[in-house]
Amino acid sequence: MGDVPADIRDRLAIALDVDDLVLALRFARQLRPYFGVAKIGLELYTAAGPEAVGALASLGYLTFLDLKMHDIPTTVGRAGRVLGALGVNMVTMHAHGGVAMLQAGVEGLREGASRAGADEPWSLAITVLTSDADAPPHIMPKRVLLAAEAGCTGIVCAAADLKDAHAYAPRLKRVVPGIRMAGTDTHDQARAATPAAALSNGADLLVIGRAVTQADDPVAAAEALVGELVAV
């Protein structure tokens, strides 16, 4: 894995938000020295399904399945059993779905993983999307508490919410998307943050996508990203 410290690489997830598994794997191979986690979003999972999970795991990545499940508890629980059996390492659900839905997802993931002899995935509750600039201030704390009550492993939140989230539920892992290098395009992320700021505020995992995958030179962008973190 070159000269990238493992404690940094393992806290970086590359978001492979493409609809082509061949392209996703090309990025994954190029960027493996810099990222320990591969995020499979709805776009890639719709295009390639469980094959994407196995292919990325075979490259040495932890797999982060970002499907943002949100349905009735029975449906989410059953889907969780299927996903847990795939051997994925992390799965997202919308906290807006409520405690019963989140609990069903947590239990489904645990049961599926157990049946398959796999490790239980992180169950991650999405609090407020980083593209949402209009969420009322009380929403984030309420959803953090829902995640804690439901037994989730962690939450997905904006960097600006990290310290408050820790105060409400200190045991929860904190995953932060919307990461951008200073001075670069934030695209549709209303609450973006630099990688150094997010880590210094207590993020456990940073999700980086377009800042690297849409750069003119993705490898150079990844090197700059890691260089900023090593220097902190």
PyMOL commands that set and color helices and strands:
alter all, ss='L'
color gray80, all
select helices_A, chain A and resi 6-9+21-31+42-48+50-57+73-86+95-97+99-116+139-150+159-168+195-200+210-213+218-231
alter helices_A, ss='H'
color red, helices_A
select strands_A, chain A and resi 12-15+37-41+62-69+90-94+122-126+154-156+173-176+205-208
alter strands_A, ss='S'
color yellow, strands_A
deselect
rebuild
show_as cartoon
